[in-house]
């Protein structure tokens, strides 16, 4: 799978201080993991978004899925996009509790997505 990984590293001198790990294929880059050993202003955005966007442009990757959460993503060109996840919970009582939570959370996510859509800096098509 190394041909599908984009690892962006930041150095301070010879010392690596931060990294962003992305996984991609022909049409989509998925930005997922970030870590830093020290705080540097704006480094998160440089590694996680700007470098990944440049990679997508260079490689003609059509979609960049920047990960969950964050109003800050609107200012960086990301509109909210629904995603899904598939899990099987073997213990029935636990599965029912999780399903109840997911059902309730879905309503909140839908409202939050609508709010973000209203604040998106793009023209409606």
MODELLER restraints for C-alpha pairs under 7 A, 6 or more apart:
rsr = mdl.restraints
at = mdl.atoms
rsr.add(forms.Gaussian(group=physical.xy_distance, feature=features.Distance(at['CA:4:A'], at['CA:23:A']), mean=5.61, stdev=0.5))
rsr.add(forms.Gaussian(group=physical.xy_distance, feature=features.Distance(at['CA:4:A'], at['CA:24:A']), mean=5.14, stdev=0.5))
rsr.add(forms.Gaussian(group=physical.xy_distance, feature=features.Distance(at['CA:4:A'], at['CA:25:A']), mean=6.02, stdev=0.5))
rsr.add(forms.Gaussian(group=physical.xy_distance, feature=features.Distance(at['CA:5:A'], at['CA:22:A']), mean=5.78, stdev=0.5))
rsr.add(forms.Gaussian(group=physical.xy_distance, feature=features.Distance(at['CA:5:A'], at['CA:23:A']), mean=4.67, stdev=0.5))
rsr.add(forms.Gaussian(group=physical.xy_distance, feature=features.Distance(at['CA:5:A'], at['CA:24:A']), mean=6.28, stdev=0.5))
rsr.add(forms.Gaussian(group=physical.xy_distance, feature=features.Distance(at['CA:6:A'], at['CA:21:A']), mean=6.06, stdev=0.5))
rsr.add(forms.Gaussian(group=physical.xy_distance, feature=features.Distance(at['CA:6:A'], at['CA:22:A']), mean=5.01, stdev=0.5))
rsr.add(forms.Gaussian(group=physical.xy_distance, feature=features.Distance(at['CA:6:A'], at['CA:23:A']), mean=6.15, stdev=0.5))
rsr.add(forms.Gaussian(group=physical.xy_distance, feature=features.Distance(at['CA:7:A'], at['CA:19:A']), mean=6.89, stdev=0.5))
rsr.add(forms.Gaussian(group=physical.xy_distance, feature=features.Distance(at['CA:7:A'], at['CA:20:A']), mean=5.84, stdev=0.5))
rsr.add(forms.Gaussian(group=physical.xy_distance, feature=features.Distance(at['CA:7:A'], at['CA:21:A']), mean=4.72, stdev=0.5))
rsr.add(forms.Gaussian(group=physical.xy_distance, feature=features.Distance(at['CA:7:A'], at['CA:22:A']), mean=6.25, stdev=0.5))
rsr.add(forms.Gaussian(group=physical.xy_distance, feature=features.Distance(at['CA:8:A'], at['CA:19:A']), mean=5.49, stdev=0.5))
rsr.add(forms.Gaussian(group=physical.xy_distance, feature=features.Distance(at['CA:8:A'], at['CA:20:A']), mean=5.18, stdev=0.5))
rsr.add(forms.Gaussian(group=physical.xy_distance, feature=features.Distance(at['CA:8:A'], at['CA:21:A']), mean=6.56, stdev=0.5))
rsr.add(forms.Gaussian(group=physical.xy_distance, feature=features.Distance(at['CA:8:A'], at['CA:47:A']), mean=6.12, stdev=0.5))
rsr.add(forms.Gaussian(group=physical.xy_distance, feature=features.Distance(at['CA:9:A'], at['CA:16:A']), mean=6.77, stdev=0.5))
rsr.add(forms.Gaussian(group=physical.xy_distance, feature=features.Distance(at['CA:9:A'], at['CA:18:A']), mean=5.84, stdev=0.5))
rsr.add(forms.Gaussian(group=physical.xy_distance, feature=features.Distance(at['CA:9:A'], at['CA:19:A']), mean=4.45, stdev=0.5))
rsr.add(forms.Gaussian(group=physical.xy_distance, feature=features.Distance(at['CA:9:A'], at['CA:20:A']), mean=6.68, stdev=0.5))
rsr.add(forms.Gaussian(group=physical.xy_distance, feature=features.Distance(at['CA:10:A'], at['CA:16:A']), mean=5.74, stdev=0.5))
rsr.add(forms.Gaussian(group=physical.xy_distance, feature=features.Distance(at['CA:10:A'], at['CA:17:A']), mean=5.76, stdev=0.5))
rsr.add(forms.Gaussian(group=physical.xy_distance, feature=features.Distance(at['CA:10:A'], at['CA:18:A']), mean=5.11, stdev=0.5))
rsr.add(forms.Gaussian(group=physical.xy_distance, feature=features.Distance(at['CA:10:A'], at['CA:19:A']), mean=6.18, stdev=0.5))
rsr.add(forms.Gaussian(group=physical.xy_distance, feature=features.Distance(at['CA:11:A'], at['CA:17:A']), mean=5.43, stdev=0.5))
rsr.add(forms.Gaussian(group=physical.xy_distance, feature=features.Distance(at['CA:17:A'], at['CA:36:A']), mean=5.62, stdev=0.5))
rsr.add(forms.Gaussian(group=physical.xy_distance, feature=features.Distance(at['CA:17:A'], at['CA:37:A']), mean=5.12, stdev=0.5))
rsr.add(forms.Gaussian(group=physical.xy_distance, feature=features.Distance(at['CA:17:A'], at['CA:38:A']), mean=6.42, stdev=0.5))
rsr.add(forms.Gaussian(group=physical.xy_distance, feature=features.Distance(at['CA:18:A'], at['CA:35:A']), mean=5.57, stdev=0.5))
rsr.add(forms.Gaussian(group=physical.xy_distance, feature=features.Distance(at['CA:18:A'], at['CA:36:A']), mean=4.01, stdev=0.5))
rsr.add(forms.Gaussian(group=physical.xy_distance, feature=features.Distance(at['CA:18:A'], at['CA:37:A']), mean=6.15, stdev=0.5))
rsr.add(forms.Gaussian(group=physical.xy_distance, feature=features.Distance(at['CA:19:A'], at['CA:34:A']), mean=5.75, stdev=0.5))
rsr.add(forms.Gaussian(group=physical.xy_distance, feature=features.Distance(at['CA:19:A'], at['CA:35:A']), mean=5.61, stdev=0.5))
rsr.add(forms.Gaussian(group=physical.xy_distance, feature=features.Distance(at['CA:19:A'], at['CA:36:A']), mean=6.52, stdev=0.5))
rsr.add(forms.Gaussian(group=physical.xy_distance, feature=features.Distance(at['CA:19:A'], at['CA:47:A']), mean=6.94, stdev=0.5))
rsr.add(forms.Gaussian(group=physical.xy_distance, feature=features.Distance(at['CA:20:A'], at['CA:33:A']), mean=5.60, stdev=0.5))
rsr.add(forms.Gaussian(group=physical.xy_distance, feature=features.Distance(at['CA:20:A'], at['CA:34:A']), mean=4.45, stdev=0.5))
rsr.add(forms.Gaussian(group=physical.xy_distance, feature=features.Distance(at['CA:20:A'], at['CA:35:A']), mean=6.72, stdev=0.5))
rsr.add(forms.Gaussian(group=physical.xy_distance, feature=features.Distance(at['CA:20:A'], at['CA:47:A']), mean=5.89, stdev=0.5))
rsr.add(forms.Gaussian(group=physical.xy_distance, feature=features.Distance(at['CA:20:A'], at['CA:48:A']), mean=5.65, stdev=0.5))
rsr.add(forms.Gaussian(group=physical.xy_distance, feature=features.Distance(at['CA:21:A'], at['CA:31:A']), mean=6.71, stdev=0.5))
rsr.add(forms.Gaussian(group=physical.xy_distance, feature=features.Distance(at['CA:21:A'], at['CA:32:A']), mean=6.35, stdev=0.5))
rsr.add(forms.Gaussian(group=physical.xy_distance, feature=features.Distance(at['CA:21:A'], at['CA:33:A']), mean=5.08, stdev=0.5))
rsr.add(forms.Gaussian(group=physical.xy_distance, feature=features.Distance(at['CA:21:A'], at['CA:34:A']), mean=6.44, stdev=0.5))
rsr.add(forms.Gaussian(group=physical.xy_distance, feature=features.Distance(at['CA:22:A'], at['CA:29:A']), mean=6.74, stdev=0.5))
rsr.add(forms.Gaussian(group=physical.xy_distance, feature=features.Distance(at['CA:22:A'], at['CA:30:A']), mean=5.56, stdev=0.5))
rsr.add(forms.Gaussian(group=physical.xy_distance, feature=features.Distance(at['CA:22:A'], at['CA:31:A']), mean=4.54, stdev=0.5))
rsr.add(forms.Gaussian(group=physical.xy_distance, feature=features.Distance(at['CA:22:A'], at['CA:32:A']), mean=5.88, stdev=0.5))
rsr.add(forms.Gaussian(group=physical.xy_distance, feature=features.Distance(at['CA:22:A'], at['CA:33:A']), mean=6.93, stdev=0.5))
rsr.add(forms.Gaussian(group=physical.xy_distance, feature=features.Distance(at['CA:23:A'], at['CA:29:A']), mean=5.84, stdev=0.5))
rsr.add(forms.Gaussian(group=physical.xy_distance, feature=features.Distance(at['CA:23:A'], at['CA:30:A']), mean=5.22, stdev=0.5))
rsr.add(forms.Gaussian(group=physical.xy_distance, feature=features.Distance(at['CA:23:A'], at['CA:31:A']), mean=6.67, stdev=0.5))
rsr.add(forms.Gaussian(group=physical.xy_distance, feature=features.Distance(at['CA:24:A'], at['CA:30:A']), mean=5.84, stdev=0.5))
rsr.add(forms.Gaussian(group=physical.xy_distance, feature=features.Distance(at['CA:26:A'], at['CA:61:A']), mean=6.18, stdev=0.5))
rsr.add(forms.Gaussian(group=physical.xy_distance, feature=features.Distance(at['CA:27:A'], at['CA:61:A']), mean=4.85, stdev=0.5))
rsr.add(forms.Gaussian(group=physical.xy_distance, feature=features.Distance(at['CA:27:A'], at['CA:62:A']), mean=5.15, stdev=0.5))
rsr.add(forms.Gaussian(group=physical.xy_distance, feature=features.Distance(at['CA:27:A'], at['CA:63:A']), mean=6.04, stdev=0.5))
rsr.add(forms.Gaussian(group=physical.xy_distance, feature=features.Distance(at['CA:28:A'], at['CA:61:A']), mean=5.84, stdev=0.5))
rsr.add(forms.Gaussian(group=physical.xy_distance, feature=features.Distance(at['CA:28:A'], at['CA:62:A']), mean=6.10, stdev=0.5))
rsr.add(forms.Gaussian(group=physical.xy_distance, feature=features.Distance(at['CA:28:A'], at['CA:63:A']), mean=4.53, stdev=0.5))
rsr.add(forms.Gaussian(group=physical.xy_distance, feature=features.Distance(at['CA:28:A'], at['CA:64:A']), mean=5.60, stdev=0.5))
rsr.add(forms.Gaussian(group=physical.xy_distance, feature=features.Distance(at['CA:29:A'], at['CA:63:A']), mean=6.32, stdev=0.5))
rsr.add(forms.Gaussian(group=physical.xy_distance, feature=features.Distance(at['CA:29:A'], at['CA:64:A']), mean=4.81, stdev=0.5))
rsr.add(forms.Gaussian(group=physical.xy_distance, feature=features.Distance(at['CA:29:A'], at['CA:65:A']), mean=6.05, stdev=0.5))
rsr.add(forms.Gaussian(group=physical.xy_distance, feature=features.Distance(at['CA:30:A'], at['CA:64:A']), mean=6.13, stdev=0.5))
rsr.add(forms.Gaussian(group=physical.xy_distance, feature=features.Distance(at['CA:30:A'], at['CA:65:A']), mean=4.84, stdev=0.5))
rsr.add(forms.Gaussian(group=physical.xy_distance, feature=features.Distance(at['CA:30:A'], at['CA:66:A']), mean=6.20, stdev=0.5))
rsr.add(forms.Gaussian(group=physical.xy_distance, feature=features.Distance(at['CA:31:A'], at['CA:48:A']), mean=6.84, stdev=0.5))
rsr.add(forms.Gaussian(group=physical.xy_distance, feature=features.Distance(at['CA:31:A'], at['CA:65:A']), mean=6.15, stdev=0.5))
rsr.add(forms.Gaussian(group=physical.xy_distance, feature=features.Distance(at['CA:31:A'], at['CA:66:A']), mean=4.91, stdev=0.5))
rsr.add(forms.Gaussian(group=physical.xy_distance, feature=features.Distance(at['CA:31:A'], at['CA:67:A']), mean=5.84, stdev=0.5))
rsr.add(forms.Gaussian(group=physical.xy_distance, feature=features.Distance(at['CA:32:A'], at['CA:67:A']), mean=5.85, stdev=0.5))
rsr.add(forms.Gaussian(group=physical.xy_distance, feature=features.Distance(at['CA:74:A'], at['CA:120:A']), mean=6.10, stdev=0.5))
rsr.add(forms.Gaussian(group=physical.xy_distance, feature=features.Distance(at['CA:79:A'], at['CA:117:A']), mean=6.89, stdev=0.5))
rsr.add(forms.Gaussian(group=physical.xy_distance, feature=features.Distance(at['CA:79:A'], at['CA:120:A']), mean=6.53, stdev=0.5))
rsr.add(forms.Gaussian(group=physical.xy_distance, feature=features.Distance(at['CA:80:A'], at['CA:113:A']), mean=6.06, stdev=0.5))
rsr.add(forms.Gaussian(group=physical.xy_distance, feature=features.Distance(at['CA:80:A'], at['CA:116:A']), mean=6.82, stdev=0.5))
rsr.add(forms.Gaussian(group=physical.xy_distance, feature=features.Distance(at['CA:80:A'], at['CA:117:A']), mean=6.84, stdev=0.5))
rsr.add(forms.Gaussian(group=physical.xy_distance, feature=features.Distance(at['CA:89:A'], at['CA:95:A']), mean=5.23, stdev=0.5))
